[in-house]
Amino acid sequence: MTEKEKKEFTEAVHEIVRMIPYGRATSYSALAKASGYPNMSRMVGRIMSNSDSVNNDIPAYRVVNSQGVLSGKKAFGNSDEMEQLLEKEGVIIKNDRIQNWKQVFWNPMDEIKL
């Protein structure tokens, strides 16, 4: 992947993450697929860990692993911040995992026109 492609991929991921509705979450793999690079889930994780949600309006806390586990919570300053932000939106978390994952999951491939 060239630097230009990395930049375009990052911008596409950020754009889709901004579309995740309040009270919903998606996965790294769903974002990778929706961005046109289905094998780049780990890169999506790196992009999310470098996203400044407060200053860039990128709700990175709404992106979890494919099982609904808050695997990226260490990227937030306070290890409970990701959980707190999701719970503030009505998402129920237990043992670092989103409960009702199938109902909370937002699939960008189904929800938006790409």
C-alpha positions as CSV (number, residue, x, y, z in Angstrom):
1,M,0.0,0.0,0.0
2,T,1.5,3.3,-1.0
3,E,1.5,6.4,1.3
4,K,-1.3,7.9,-0.8
5,E,-3.4,4.7,-0.5
6,K,-2.8,4.7,3.3
7,K,-3.9,8.3,3.6
8,E,-7.0,7.6,1.5
9,F,-7.8,4.5,3.5
10,T,-7.4,6.4,6.8
11,E,-9.7,9.2,5.5
12,A,-12.3,6.6,4.4
13,V,-12.2,4.9,7.8
14,H,-12.6,8.2,9.6
15,E,-15.5,9.2,7.4
16,I,-17.4,5.9,8.0
17,V,-16.7,6.0,11.8
18,R,-18.3,9.5,11.9
19,M,-21.4,7.9,10.5
20,I,-21.8,5.3,13.3
21,P,-25.1,6.2,15.0
22,Y,-25.4,7.2,18.6
23,G,-25.8,4.1,20.8
24,R,-24.4,1.7,18.1
25,A,-21.0,0.2,17.5
26,T,-19.1,-1.5,14.6
27,S,-16.1,-3.7,14.2
28,Y,-12.6,-3.2,12.8
29,S,-13.4,-5.8,10.1
30,A,-16.7,-4.2,9.1
31,L,-14.8,-0.9,8.6
32,A,-12.1,-2.6,6.6
33,K,-14.6,-4.2,4.3
34,A,-16.6,-1.0,3.9
35,S,-13.4,0.9,3.1
36,G,-12.5,-1.4,0.3
37,Y,-9.7,-3.3,2.0
38,P,-11.3,-6.3,3.7
39,N,-8.0,-7.7,4.9
40,M,-6.9,-4.5,6.7
41,S,-8.7,-4.9,10.1
42,R,-5.5,-4.5,12.1
43,M,-4.7,-1.3,10.2
44,V,-8.2,0.0,11.1
45,G,-7.3,-0.8,14.8
46,R,-4.1,1.3,14.4
47,I,-6.0,4.1,12.8
48,M,-8.6,4.1,15.7
49,S,-5.8,4.0,18.3
50,N,-4.4,7.2,16.7
51,S,-7.7,8.9,16.4
52,D,-8.3,11.9,18.6
53,S,-12.0,11.6,19.2
54,V,-12.3,14.9,21.1
55,N,-10.5,17.1,18.6
56,N,-11.5,15.3,15.3
57,D,-15.1,14.3,16.0
58,I,-14.1,10.6,15.4
59,P,-16.1,8.4,17.8
60,A,-13.3,5.7,17.9
61,Y,-14.9,4.3,21.1
62,R,-17.7,2.9,18.9
63,V,-15.3,0.5,17.2
64,V,-14.7,-2.8,18.8
65,N,-13.6,-6.3,17.7
66,S,-15.9,-8.6,15.8
67,Q,-17.2,-10.2,19.0
68,G,-18.2,-6.9,20.6
69,V,-15.2,-6.9,23.0
70,L,-13.6,-3.5,23.9
71,S,-10.2,-4.6,22.6
72,G,-9.1,-1.1,21.9
73,K,-9.8,0.4,25.3
74,K,-6.1,0.8,26.1
75,A,-5.8,3.5,23.4
76,F,-8.0,5.7,25.6
77,G,-6.3,7.7,28.3
78,N,-8.4,6.1,31.1
79,S,-8.9,2.4,30.6
80,D,-12.6,2.8,31.5
81,E,-13.2,5.7,29.2
82,M,-14.3,3.6,26.2
83,E,-16.8,1.7,28.4
84,Q,-18.0,4.9,30.0
85,L,-18.6,6.6,26.6
86,L,-20.5,3.7,25.3
87,E,-22.6,3.3,28.4
88,K,-23.4,7.0,28.3
89,E,-25.0,6.2,24.9
90,G,-27.1,3.4,26.4
91,V,-24.8,0.5,25.4
92,I,-24.6,-2.2,28.1
93,I,-21.1,-3.4,28.8
94,K,-20.2,-6.4,30.9
95,N,-16.7,-7.8,31.4
96,D,-15.4,-5.5,28.6
97,R,-17.9,-6.8,26.1
98,I,-21.0,-5.2,24.6
99,Q,-24.2,-7.1,25.6
100,N,-26.8,-7.5,22.9
101,W,-24.0,-7.2,20.3
102,K,-26.2,-8.3,17.4
103,Q,-28.6,-5.4,18.1
104,V,-25.9,-2.8,18.8
105,F,-23.8,-3.8,15.8
106,W,-23.9,-1.3,12.9
107,N,-22.8,-2.8,9.6
108,P,-21.7,0.0,7.3
109,M,-22.1,-2.2,4.2
110,D,-25.8,-2.5,5.0
111,E,-26.5,0.9,6.4
112,I,-24.8,3.4,4.0
113,K,-24.4,3.8,0.3
114,L,-20.7,3.5,-0.5
